[in-house]
């Protein structure tokens, strides 16, 4: 199981490291973004695309996200990014299950 915890701000400069960490995940991923106060659209798109790829490879994921991350994913989903819609649906389903 891979565990990734991010905090603070995630922006374009963080994309290469985030991509590398996500690509190391195999089988199962625990992704904690609860302490992320800001995520820009390039990093959110990368997150959406990479988690979609992992999902298609059979990786089971548990993703937790801050309200700021959720807002950025919602913006990308409204703009038509399919992978953001899927990740957002997963996050909302998890939140309802935990409530």
C-alpha positions as a Python dict, from the first residue, in 0.01 Angstrom:
ca = {
    (1, 'X'): (0, 0, 0),
    (2, 'X'): (124, 346, -92),
    (3, 'X'): (44, 646, 126),
    (4, 'X'): (79, 1002, 3),
    (5, 'X'): (17, 1296, 235),
    (6, 'X'): (29, 1650, 98),
    (7, 'X'): (-10, 1978, 282),
    (8, 'X'): (17, 2348, 217),
    (9, 'X'): (-2, 2461, -143),
    (10, 'X'): (19, 2246, -454),
    (11, 'X'): (99, 2425, -778),
    (12, 'X'): (269, 2370, -1111),
    (13, 'X'): (612, 2341, -946),
    (14, 'X'): (486, 2041, -745),
    (15, 'X'): (351, 1851, -1048),
    (16, 'X'): (666, 1647, -1125),
    (17, 'X'): (699, 1523, -767),
    (18, 'X'): (326, 1449, -732),
    (19, 'X'): (329, 1261, -1065),
    (20, 'X'): (629, 1053, -952),
    (21, 'X'): (467, 970, -617),
    (22, 'X'): (137, 871, -781),
    (23, 'X'): (311, 656, -1041),
    (24, 'X'): (487, 462, -764),
    (25, 'X'): (151, 360, -622),
    (26, 'X'): (57, 4, -702),
    (27, 'X'): (-241, -199, -595),
    (28, 'X'): (-365, 30, -323),
    (29, 'X'): (-329, 403, -257),
    (30, 'X'): (-415, 614, 45),
    (31, 'X'): (-407, 979, -69),
    (32, 'X'): (-451, 1241, 204),
    (33, 'X'): (-508, 1598, 80),
    (34, 'X'): (-693, 1722, 389),
    (35, 'X'): (-419, 1974, 477),
    (36, 'X'): (-390, 2121, 127),
    (37, 'X'): (-496, 2486, 146),
    (38, 'X'): (-454, 2559, -225),
    (39, 'X'): (-423, 2350, -540),
    (40, 'X'): (-393, 2510, -882),
    (41, 'X'): (-567, 2376, -1190),
    (42, 'X'): (-254, 2216, -1340),
    (43, 'X'): (-190, 2013, -1026),
    (44, 'X'): (-560, 1923, -988),
    (45, 'X'): (-573, 1807, -1352),
    (46, 'X'): (-262, 1597, -1298),
    (47, 'X'): (-417, 1448, -984),
    (48, 'X'): (-740, 1368, -1171),
    (49, 'X'): (-565, 1216, -1472),
    (50, 'X'): (-319, 1007, -1271),
    (51, 'X'): (-584, 871, -1033),
    (52, 'X'): (-800, 781, -1334),
    (53, 'X'): (-504, 592, -1481),
    (54, 'X'): (-442, 411, -1151),
    (55, 'X'): (-810, 321, -1126),
    (56, 'X'): (-805, 176, -1480),
    (57, 'X'): (-505, -37, -1377),
    (58, 'X'): (-703, -183, -1088),
    (59, 'X'): (-555, 26, -808),
    (60, 'X'): (-789, 64, -511),
    (61, 'X'): (-783, 417, -374),
    (62, 'X'): (-886, 594, -59),
    (63, 'X'): (-871, 969, -119),
    (64, 'X'): (-944, 1242, 135),
    (65, 'X'): (-949, 1605, 22),
    (66, 'X'): (-985, 1950, 175),
    (67, 'X'): (-1269, 2184, 72),
    (68, 'X'): (-1017, 2384, -134),
    (69, 'X'): (-919, 2076, -334),
    (70, 'X'): (-1285, 1985, -383),
    (71, 'X'): (-1363, 2335, -517),
    (72, 'X'): (-1083, 2316, -773),
    (73, 'X'): (-1193, 1968, -885),
    (74, 'X'): (-1552, 2095, -914),
    (75, 'X'): (-1431, 2380, -1135),
    (76, 'X'): (-1245, 2137, -1363),
    (77, 'X'): (-1544, 1902, -1373),
    (78, 'X'): (-1771, 2190, -1477),
    (79, 'X'): (-1519, 2275, -1749),
    (80, 'X'): (-1566, 1922, -1885),
    (81, 'X'): (-1265, 1730, -1752),
    (82, 'X'): (-1399, 1374, -1725),
    (83, 'X'): (-1129, 1250, -1486),
    (84, 'X'): (-1211, 1533, -1242),
    (85, 'X'): (-1580, 1439, -1247),
    (86, 'X'): (-1490, 1078, -1166),
    (87, 'X'): (-1253, 1171, -882),
    (88, 'X'): (-1507, 1417, -745),
    (89, 'X'): (-1777, 1148, -751),
    (90, 'X'): (-1544, 912, -563),
    (91, 'X'): (-1471, 1178, -300),
    (92, 'X'): (-1838, 1264, -249),
    (93, 'X'): (-1930, 895, -224),
    (94, 'X'): (-1663, 847, 41),
    (95, 'X'): (-1782, 1151, 237),
    (96, 'X'): (-2141, 1020, 237),
    (97, 'X'): (-2024, 675, 349),
    (98, 'X'): (-1830, 828, 638),
    (99, 'X'): (-2116, 1054, 749),
}
